[in-house]
């Protein structure tokens, strides 16, 4: 738990922010640096949050935990595990030193996101220091606490470009009473079709992952989670449809953890001149053909998140962005090979997306209000 001597730490952060504002320099917020490779590169001075660490309050009966930004993510998860609770959206760590604040800033979610929702859906309240050094609090510790603009929901995915996150309260959920994992060999087209059919039925479908060749068959792994009776009833209904067999529980746990942490060989075998692209697509989007892409692709979230390895040059990214946008989605240069230019734009810009273009003005106004001197304007997030 956190010691009572917190104000000097916050004062030190404020001093660093005001100094940057006065001298018109930028600060790049960093926790455990496990996701330092994610987002546009910058050379700004670091503001490290790891000194501001600890669980401030945990109310298992209320399903809420409040902690400082520098708290190790594994410490949060250990506390929840003792009460048989969890962060249902399964945020990836990508390293031993991942922090609570870093997970929120990145806004990434693991396999459970398709059934539980995203990080943003679970943030109830935050305490921040803005670009003027003001100590501000938003939201609270219950779901129905918002009057006006829900500022707390802006923090997930902001990549430290809006304000310094000090503390956050998030909703947690009980762990499911039972889980089971099924696996089968199936084509991408059939996997996408049947996953969308199952998603519209009252089945305890918790997560899915298809790994295979874009033009051939692959391996579909699905996770069921919920009441033991629901799992027991679902398995004989689903298994015969795809000729699936049940995976041994320990092996299943390793698989889902490795998927969350990108430790499967499909993620790790990234050539020096390749980029791992993340495509976010609508549920109804079928198989995509991307010229020059690696044969092996990974589909998560019933096909709504897709991982594709291809050349890391601008022409390839432009093609992938156009393809994703034409299907109502967007693309990200998620991870770069060592020989890919790190200065390349990593994200699809809001202005390139018809459905998001209007958000550019909103984003600029928010940044101007929270950070008029541009202290956090590192361009890590466009």
C-alpha positions as CSV (number, residue, x, y, z in Angstrom):
1,X,0.0,0.0,0.0
2,X,1.0,3.6,-0.5
3,X,2.7,5.6,2.2
4,X,1.1,8.9,3.3
5,X,4.0,10.9,2.1
6,X,2.7,11.5,-1.4
7,X,2.5,15.3,-1.8
8,X,6.3,15.8,-2.2
9,X,6.3,13.4,-5.1
10,X,3.4,15.3,-6.7
11,X,5.2,18.6,-6.1
12,X,8.3,17.2,-7.8
13,X,6.1,16.3,-10.8
14,X,4.6,19.7,-10.8
15,X,7.9,21.4,-10.7
16,X,9.1,19.4,-13.7
17,X,6.0,20.3,-15.7
18,X,6.2,24.0,-14.9
19,X,9.9,24.0,-15.8
20,X,9.2,22.4,-19.1
21,X,6.3,24.9,-19.8
22,X,8.6,27.9,-18.9
23,X,11.4,26.7,-21.2
24,X,9.0,25.5,-24.0
25,X,10.3,21.9,-23.9
26,X,8.4,18.6,-23.9
27,X,8.1,15.8,-21.4
28,X,7.6,12.1,-22.4
29,X,5.8,10.3,-19.6
30,X,7.2,6.9,-18.8
31,X,6.5,4.2,-16.3
32,X,8.2,0.8,-16.6
33,X,9.2,1.5,-20.3
34,X,7.8,-1.8,-21.4
35,X,5.9,-0.1,-24.2
36,X,8.4,2.5,-25.1
37,X,8.6,1.1,-28.6
38,X,4.8,1.7,-29.1
39,X,3.8,5.0,-30.8
40,X,5.7,7.6,-32.6
41,X,9.3,8.0,-31.5
42,X,10.6,11.2,-29.7
43,X,13.6,12.4,-27.9
44,X,11.8,14.4,-25.2
45,X,13.0,14.4,-21.6
46,X,11.5,11.7,-19.5
47,X,9.0,12.1,-16.6
48,X,9.0,8.8,-14.8
49,X,6.0,7.8,-12.7
50,X,7.4,4.7,-10.9
51,X,8.2,6.7,-7.8
52,X,4.4,7.3,-7.3
53,X,3.3,3.8,-6.6
54,X,0.9,1.9,-4.5
55,X,-2.7,0.7,-4.2
56,X,-4.7,3.5,-2.5
57,X,-8.0,1.6,-2.0
58,X,-9.5,-1.7,-3.0
59,X,-13.1,-2.6,-2.3
60,X,-13.7,-6.1,-3.5
61,X,-17.4,-6.0,-2.6
62,X,-17.8,-2.8,-4.8
63,X,-15.6,-4.2,-7.6
64,X,-13.4,-1.1,-7.6
65,X,-9.6,-0.6,-7.2
66,X,-7.8,2.7,-7.0
67,X,-4.1,2.9,-7.4
68,X,-1.2,5.3,-8.4
69,X,0.0,5.4,-11.9
70,X,3.5,4.0,-11.1
71,X,2.1,0.8,-9.4
72,X,3.4,-2.4,-11.0
73,X,0.6,-4.0,-13.0
74,X,1.5,-7.4,-11.5
75,X,0.9,-5.9,-8.0
76,X,-2.6,-4.9,-9.1
77,X,-3.4,-8.3,-10.5
78,X,-2.0,-10.1,-7.5
79,X,-4.3,-8.1,-5.2
80,X,-7.3,-8.9,-7.4
81,X,-6.4,-12.5,-7.7
82,X,-6.5,-12.9,-3.9
83,X,-10.2,-12.0,-4.1
84,X,-10.8,-14.1,-7.2
85,X,-11.2,-10.9,-9.3
86,X,-9.4,-9.6,-12.4
87,X,-9.1,-6.9,-15.0
88,X,-11.5,-8.6,-17.4
89,X,-10.1,-6.9,-20.6
90,X,-6.7,-8.5,-19.9
91,X,-4.2,-5.7,-20.5
92,X,-0.9,-6.9,-21.9
93,X,2.3,-6.2,-19.9
94,X,5.0,-6.6,-22.6
95,X,7.6,-6.8,-19.8
96,X,8.1,-7.4,-16.0
97,X,8.0,-3.7,-15.1
98,X,4.7,-2.7,-16.7
99,X,2.8,-0.1,-14.6
100,X,-0.9,0.6,-14.0
101,X,-0.5,4.1,-15.6
102,X,1.3,2.7,-18.6
103,X,-1.4,0.2,-19.2
104,X,-4.0,3.0,-19.1
105,X,-2.0,5.3,-21.3
106,X,-1.4,2.6,-23.9
107,X,-5.1,1.6,-23.8
108,X,-4.4,-1.9,-25.1
109,X,-6.5,-4.9,-24.2
110,X,-5.9,-8.6,-24.6
111,X,-8.1,-11.6,-25.7
112,X,-10.9,-10.8,-23.2
113,X,-11.7,-7.4,-24.8
114,X,-14.2,-8.9,-27.3
115,X,-16.5,-10.1,-24.4
116,X,-15.6,-7.7,-21.6
117,X,-15.0,-4.4,-23.3
118,X,-12.0,-2.1,-23.6
119,X,-9.9,-0.4,-20.8
120,X,-11.8,2.8,-21.4
121,X,-15.1,1.1,-20.5
122,X,-13.7,0.4,-17.0
123,X,-12.1,3.7,-15.9
124,X,-14.3,5.3,-13.3
125,X,-12.2,8.2,-12.1
126,X,-8.8,9.8,-12.5
127,X,-6.5,12.3,-10.8
128,X,-4.1,14.2,-13.1
129,X,-1.7,17.0,-13.4
130,X,-2.3,19.1,-16.5
131,X,0.2,21.1,-18.5
132,X,-0.2,24.1,-16.1
133,X,0.6,21.9,-13.1
134,X,-3.0,21.9,-11.8
135,X,-4.0,19.0,-9.7
136,X,-7.4,17.9,-11.1
137,X,-9.8,15.0,-10.3
138,X,-12.6,13.7,-12.5
139,X,-15.2,11.0,-12.1
140,X,-15.3,8.9,-9.0
141,X,-15.5,5.3,-7.8
142,X,-19.0,4.2,-9.1
143,X,-20.3,3.8,-12.6
144,X,-23.0,6.6,-12.5
145,X,-20.9,9.5,-11.3
146,X,-20.5,11.6,-14.4
147,X,-22.0,15.0,-15.0
148,X,-20.7,16.7,-18.2
149,X,-17.7,15.6,-20.2
150,X,-16.3,12.3,-19.0
151,X,-12.6,13.3,-18.9
152,X,-11.5,10.1,-17.2
153,X,-12.3,8.1,-20.3
154,X,-9.9,10.3,-22.3
155,X,-6.9,8.9,-20.5
156,X,-6.9,5.3,-21.9
157,X,-5.0,5.4,-25.2
158,X,-3.8,9.0,-24.8
159,X,-0.2,7.8,-24.7
160,X,0.8,10.5,-22.2
161,X,0.0,13.3,-24.7
162,X,-2.8,15.0,-22.7
163,X,-1.8,15.1,-19.1
164,X,0.1,13.3,-16.4
165,X,-2.0,10.6,-14.9
166,X,-1.5,10.4,-11.1
167,X,-4.2,8.0,-9.9
168,X,-7.1,6.0,-11.4
169,X,-10.1,4.1,-10.2
170,X,-11.1,1.2,-12.4
171,X,-13.9,-1.4,-12.2
172,X,-12.9,-5.0,-11.8
173,X,-14.9,-8.2,-12.3
174,X,-15.1,-11.6,-10.6
175,X,-13.2,-14.4,-12.4
176,X,-15.5,-16.7,-14.3
177,X,-16.7,-19.8,-12.4
178,X,-15.5,-22.1,-15.2
179,X,-13.5,-21.9,-18.4
180,X,-12.8,-24.2,-21.3
181,X,-10.8,-23.9,-24.5
182,X,-11.7,-25.6,-27.8
183,X,-9.4,-25.9,-30.9
184,X,-9.9,-27.0,-34.5
185,X,-8.5,-26.7,-38.0
186,X,-10.6,-24.4,-40.2
187,X,-10.3,-21.9,-43.0
188,X,-10.2,-18.2,-42.3
189,X,-13.4,-17.6,-44.2
190,X,-15.3,-20.3,-42.3
191,X,-13.8,-19.2,-38.9
192,X,-15.0,-15.6,-39.4
193,X,-18.4,-16.7,-40.5
194,X,-19.0,-19.1,-37.6
195,X,-17.5,-16.8,-35.0
196,X,-20.0,-14.1,-36.0
197,X,-22.8,-16.6,-35.9
198,X,-21.8,-17.7,-32.4
199,X,-21.3,-14.1,-31.2
200,X,-25.0,-13.5,-31.9
201,X,-26.1,-16.5,-29.8
202,X,-26.4,-16.9,-26.0
203,X,-23.1,-18.8,-25.8
204,X,-20.4,-18.1,-23.2
205,X,-17.8,-17.1,-25.8
206,X,-15.0,-15.2,-24.1
207,X,-12.2,-15.0,-26.6
208,X,-11.1,-16.3,-30.0
209,X,-7.9,-16.5,-32.1
210,X,-7.3,-17.9,-35.6
211,X,-3.7,-18.3,-36.8
212,X,-3.0,-19.5,-40.3
213,X,-2.3,-19.0,-43.9
214,X,-4.3,-16.3,-45.6
215,X,-5.2,-18.6,-48.5
216,X,-5.5,-21.9,-46.6
217,X,-6.6,-23.4,-43.4
218,X,-5.4,-22.4,-39.9
219,X,-6.0,-23.2,-36.3
220,X,-9.0,-21.7,-34.5
221,X,-8.8,-21.5,-30.7
222,X,-11.9,-20.3,-28.7
223,X,-12.3,-19.8,-25.0
224,X,-15.6,-20.3,-23.2
225,X,-16.1,-18.6,-19.8
226,X,-19.0,-18.4,-17.4
227,X,-21.1,-20.6,-15.2
228,X,-20.1,-24.2,-15.1
229,X,-23.5,-25.4,-16.4
230,X,-23.3,-23.0,-19.4
231,X,-19.8,-24.3,-20.3
232,X,-21.0,-27.9,-20.0
233,X,-24.0,-27.2,-22.2
234,X,-22.1,-25.2,-24.9
235,X,-19.2,-27.6,-25.6
236,X,-21.4,-30.4,-27.2
237,X,-23.3,-27.7,-29.2
238,X,-20.2,-26.0,-30.6
239,X,-17.6,-28.8,-31.0
240,X,-19.3,-30.9,-33.6
241,X,-19.9,-27.9,-35.9
242,X,-16.2,-27.4,-36.4
243,X,-14.8,-30.8,-35.3
244,X,-13.1,-29.2,-32.3
245,X,-11.4,-30.9,-29.4
246,X,-10.9,-29.5,-25.9
247,X,-7.5,-28.2,-24.9
248,X,-5.9,-29.3,-21.6
249,X,-6.5,-26.4,-19.1
250,X,-2.8,-25.7,-18.3
251,X,-1.9,-25.6,-22.0
252,X,-4.9,-23.4,-22.7
253,X,-3.8,-20.9,-20.0
254,X,-0.3,-20.7,-21.4
255,X,-1.7,-20.1,-24.9
256,X,-4.0,-17.2,-23.9
257,X,-1.2,-15.6,-21.8
258,X,1.3,-15.9,-24.7
259,X,-1.3,-14.4,-27.1
260,X,-1.9,-11.5,-24.7
261,X,1.9,-10.9,-24.3
262,X,2.7,-11.5,-28.0
263,X,5.0,-14.4,-27.2
264,X,3.6,-16.7,-29.8
265,X,6.1,-17.4,-32.6
266,X,3.7,-15.8,-35.1
267,X,4.4,-12.4,-33.3
268,X,8.1,-12.9,-32.6
269,X,9.4,-13.9,-36.0
270,X,9.5,-10.3,-37.3
271,X,12.2,-9.7,-40.0
272,X,14.4,-6.7,-39.7
273,X,12.7,-4.9,-42.6
274,X,9.1,-5.9,-41.6
275,X,6.4,-4.2,-39.6
276,X,3.7,-5.9,-37.5
277,X,0.5,-4.1,-38.5
278,X,-2.6,-4.0,-36.3
279,X,-5.9,-3.7,-38.2
280,X,-9.1,-2.8,-36.4
281,X,-12.1,-3.8,-38.5
282,X,-15.9,-4.2,-38.3
283,X,-17.3,-7.6,-37.3
284,X,-18.8,-8.2,-40.7
285,X,-15.4,-7.8,-42.5
286,X,-14.4,-10.9,-44.4
287,X,-10.9,-12.2,-45.3
288,X,-8.6,-9.5,-46.7
289,X,-5.9,-9.9,-49.4
290,X,-2.8,-7.7,-48.8
291,X,-0.1,-7.9,-51.5
292,X,3.3,-8.6,-50.1
293,X,2.1,-9.6,-46.7
294,X,3.4,-12.6,-44.9
295,X,1.3,-15.7,-45.4
296,X,0.7,-16.2,-41.7
297,X,-1.8,-13.9,-40.1
298,X,-3.5,-13.7,-36.7
299,X,-7.1,-12.9,-36.1
300,X,-8.5,-11.9,-32.6
301,X,-11.7,-10.6,-31.3
302,X,-13.8,-12.7,-33.8
303,X,-11.8,-11.0,-36.6
304,X,-12.2,-7.4,-35.4
305,X,-8.4,-7.3,-34.6
306,X,-6.0,-8.6,-37.1
307,X,-2.2,-8.9,-37.0
308,X,-0.3,-8.9,-40.3
309,X,3.4,-8.8,-41.0
310,X,4.5,-7.0,-44.2
311,X,7.2,-4.7,-45.5
312,X,7.8,-1.6,-43.3
313,X,8.0,1.0,-46.0
314,X,5.6,3.9,-46.5
315,X,4.0,2.5,-49.7
316,X,3.0,-0.7,-47.9
317,X,1.5,1.2,-45.0
318,X,-0.4,3.5,-47.3
319,X,-1.9,0.4,-49.0
320,X,-2.8,-1.2,-45.7
321,X,-4.4,2.0,-44.4
322,X,-6.5,2.4,-47.5
323,X,-7.6,-1.2,-47.4
324,X,-8.6,-1.0,-43.7
325,X,-10.4,2.4,-44.2
326,X,-12.3,1.1,-47.2
327,X,-13.8,-1.6,-44.9
328,X,-14.7,0.9,-42.2
329,X,-11.6,0.3,-40.0
330,X,-8.1,1.6,-39.5
331,X,-4.5,0.4,-39.3
332,X,-1.5,0.9,-37.0
333,X,2.2,0.3,-37.4
334,X,2.2,-1.6,-34.1
335,X,5.8,-2.8,-34.0
336,X,8.8,-2.1,-36.3
337,X,11.6,-4.4,-37.4
338,X,15.0,-3.1,-36.4
339,X,15.8,-1.8,-39.9
340,X,12.5,0.1,-40.4
341,X,12.7,3.9,-40.1
342,X,11.5,4.7,-36.6
343,X,10.5,8.2,-37.7
344,X,7.7,6.8,-39.9
345,X,4.2,7.7,-38.9
346,X,2.8,4.8,-36.8
347,X,-1.0,5.5,-36.8
348,X,-3.7,6.1,-39.3
349,X,-4.5,9.8,-38.8
350,X,-8.0,10.9,-37.8
351,X,-8.2,13.1,-41.0
352,X,-7.7,10.0,-43.1
353,X,-10.8,8.3,-41.7
354,X,-14.1,9.6,-42.9
355,X,-15.9,8.4,-39.7
356,X,-13.2,10.0,-37.4
357,X,-12.2,13.2,-39.3
358,X,-14.4,15.4,-37.1
359,X,-12.6,14.2,-34.0
360,X,-9.4,16.1,-35.1
361,X,-10.9,19.4,-34.0
362,X,-12.1,18.0,-30.7
363,X,-8.7,16.5,-30.1
364,X,-6.9,19.7,-30.7
365,X,-9.3,21.7,-28.4
366,X,-8.8,19.2,-25.6
367,X,-5.0,19.3,-25.9
368,X,-5.1,23.1,-25.9
369,X,-7.3,23.2,-22.8
370,X,-5.3,20.7,-20.8
371,X,-1.8,21.6,-22.1
372,X,-1.6,25.1,-23.6
373,X,2.2,25.2,-23.4
374,X,2.6,21.9,-25.2
375,X,4.5,20.2,-22.4
376,X,3.1,16.8,-23.4
377,X,3.1,17.4,-27.1
378,X,5.7,14.8,-27.9
379,X,3.7,13.6,-31.0
380,X,3.9,10.1,-29.7
381,X,0.2,10.0,-30.6
382,X,-0.7,12.1,-33.6
